[in-house]
């Protein structure tokens, strides 16, 4: 996002205030990704909860996401956070189903659409 996109920033900020956002499709580095806009704290907390499951070998990483969830929000935001993501197209080694949560730097977003 070479040019600061105030409308996208407004969508992210409203999502942060209200806790949930619209479905959005973004083009980042030539890859098209779709998912639901998620609040930063929700995104980080959900990942921490999943990694914190004592039956998983990755539980030691949960504390990193707990710390991330506690970080104060930056303005303007540097990232948009998605949940329920899918790769739509792109010359990439990313899997079609990207997983439940994904983080995209705003500096890499060249286009977006809300649906």
C-alpha positions as CSV (number, residue, x, y, z in Angstrom):
1,X,0.0,0.0,0.0
2,X,2.3,2.7,-1.3
3,X,-0.5,5.3,-0.9
4,X,-2.1,5.4,2.5
5,X,-5.6,4.1,2.0
6,X,-7.8,5.9,4.5
7,X,-10.9,3.8,3.8
8,X,-9.1,0.6,4.5
9,X,-7.6,2.1,7.6
10,X,-11.1,3.1,8.7
11,X,-12.4,-0.5,8.1
12,X,-9.6,-1.9,10.2
13,X,-10.2,0.7,13.0
14,X,-14.0,0.0,13.0
15,X,-13.2,-3.7,13.2
16,X,-11.0,-3.1,16.2
17,X,-13.7,-1.1,17.9
18,X,-16.6,-3.4,17.1
19,X,-14.7,-6.7,17.3
20,X,-15.6,-8.1,13.9
21,X,-15.4,-7.0,10.3
22,X,-16.7,-7.7,6.8
23,X,-15.4,-10.4,4.4
24,X,-12.6,-8.9,2.5
25,X,-10.4,-9.9,-0.5
26,X,-7.0,-8.4,-0.8
27,X,-4.2,-8.5,-3.4
28,X,-0.8,-8.6,-1.7
29,X,2.4,-9.1,-3.6
30,X,0.3,-10.5,-6.5
31,X,-1.5,-13.0,-4.4
32,X,-5.3,-12.8,-3.9
33,X,-6.4,-13.8,-0.4
34,X,-10.0,-13.7,1.0
35,X,-11.2,-13.9,4.6
36,X,-13.1,-12.0,7.3
37,X,-11.4,-8.9,8.7
38,X,-10.6,-9.7,12.4
39,X,-9.7,-7.4,15.3
40,X,-6.0,-7.7,16.2
41,X,-6.6,-8.8,19.8
42,X,-9.1,-11.4,18.6
43,X,-6.7,-12.7,16.0
44,X,-3.8,-13.0,18.5
45,X,-5.9,-14.4,21.3
46,X,-7.4,-17.1,19.1
47,X,-4.0,-18.2,17.9
48,X,-2.7,-18.2,21.5
49,X,-5.7,-20.4,22.6
50,X,-5.0,-22.9,19.8
51,X,-1.3,-23.0,20.5
52,X,-1.9,-23.2,24.2
53,X,-3.6,-26.6,23.9
54,X,-1.3,-28.8,26.1
55,X,-1.8,-31.7,23.7
56,X,-0.1,-29.9,20.9
57,X,3.7,-29.7,20.5
58,X,3.5,-26.0,19.7
59,X,2.1,-24.8,23.1
60,X,5.4,-23.1,23.9
61,X,4.7,-20.5,21.2
62,X,1.3,-19.4,22.7
63,X,2.9,-16.9,25.0
64,X,4.2,-14.9,22.0
65,X,0.7,-14.4,20.8
66,X,-0.5,-13.6,24.4
67,X,2.1,-10.8,24.4
68,X,1.0,-9.7,20.9
69,X,-2.7,-9.5,22.0
70,X,-1.6,-7.2,24.9
71,X,0.3,-4.8,22.6
72,X,-1.3,-1.3,22.2
73,X,-2.9,-0.7,18.8
74,X,-0.8,1.3,16.4
75,X,-2.3,4.1,14.4
76,X,-2.3,3.9,11.5
77,X,-2.4,0.1,11.7
78,X,0.5,-1.7,10.0
79,X,-1.3,-5.0,9.4
80,X,-4.7,-6.3,8.6
81,X,-5.8,-9.5,10.3
82,X,-7.9,-12.1,8.6
83,X,-9.7,-15.2,9.7
84,X,-11.2,-18.1,7.7
85,X,-8.7,-17.4,4.8
86,X,-8.4,-18.9,1.4
87,X,-6.0,-18.3,-1.4
88,X,-7.9,-17.3,-4.5
89,X,-5.1,-17.0,-7.0
90,X,-1.4,-16.1,-7.4
91,X,1.9,-17.5,-8.4
92,X,2.8,-18.7,-5.0
93,X,3.6,-21.8,-3.0
94,X,0.9,-20.9,-0.5
95,X,-1.7,-23.7,0.0
96,X,-5.3,-23.0,-1.2
97,X,-6.6,-23.3,2.3
98,X,-4.4,-20.9,4.3
99,X,-5.7,-21.8,7.7
100,X,-8.0,-20.0,10.0
101,X,-5.9,-16.9,10.7
102,X,-3.6,-14.8,8.4
103,X,-1.8,-11.5,8.8
104,X,-1.1,-9.1,5.9
105,X,1.1,-6.0,6.1
106,X,-0.7,-3.0,4.7
107,X,2.4,-1.9,2.9
108,X,1.9,-5.0,0.7
109,X,-1.8,-4.5,-0.2
110,X,-2.2,-3.2,-3.7
111,X,-6.0,-3.7,-4.0
112,X,-8.9,-4.9,-1.9
113,X,-12.6,-5.5,-2.1
114,X,-15.4,-6.0,0.5
115,X,-18.1,-8.5,-0.1
